[in-house]
Amino acid sequence: MAIPIPRPPGAAAAPFLALAMGLVLELVLGLGLGLGPARAVNNDQLMQLLAHKACQGCKLQDADLVHADLRDAQLQRAQLQRANLGRAQLDGANLSGADLSFSSLLGASLRGANLRGTKLEGTDLRDADLSGAQLDTNALATSHWKGAIGVGAELSSYAALHNAGVEAALEGRLPEAEKYFNQALLKQPDAAITWLARGITRVEQAKREEGVQDFIYAASLYERQGAPETALELRREAEQLNKQAKKPAGGNGMGGTLLQGAAGLFQVLAPLAAKALIPLPF
């Protein structure tokens, strides 16, 4: 099923950027989630938490805690799977060892919170404030953290950073997309798909020479990784881009040609995305 490709208001999406990046997003979003049946909330433990801000090891699956004031709450090892903590105040809270799998922390404040050993699989942390929060390395590898404050590259996996770049590119935030691809490449320098994605993003920003260099390097990686046909096609497209150097930067006109050779490449990310990302069904 085709997925509509978002684009900035009033802006026409560049053909090969939108379509090529959309291939990755479609593969990722097509994975879906099996969240399982909801469980009854333990009301006694819920009331204990709200009254005393302490409920270590409590079973609070599916709890509705939207806008709850849980600053400095003691929630070590709490079971909070699928709980709704949207816009909750969790500054300074101790959530070490807690399970927040598939819970919503949309727009929540977690400044200085202790999230060591916390399970964040499929957790919605979009627009959350994680400034000063204590997190394990790669803690956010399988969560959704678009727009979150205080998220550094060290907290995210290669795949999460790559896909953040894809998402930013689809929304027309090209400099931000390039930044994410840069961070992804620091974690996995031999990721040909990311060199190619960054090259596409750079070409769309009229950074033709840098984009061509990325294509050529991606080609060398594909060749080393046993994909000589792909490497040859990328070199051809790099040569074609060089021939277009004198054309206006606004529309490079290379989208259809490049995509024919590159569309299949983005499928390389599908197995990695299935392992490293659990996209939320939004």
Beta strands, then each sheet from edge to edge (+ up, - down):
strand 1: 114-115
strand 2: 134-135
sheet 1: 1+ 2+
end
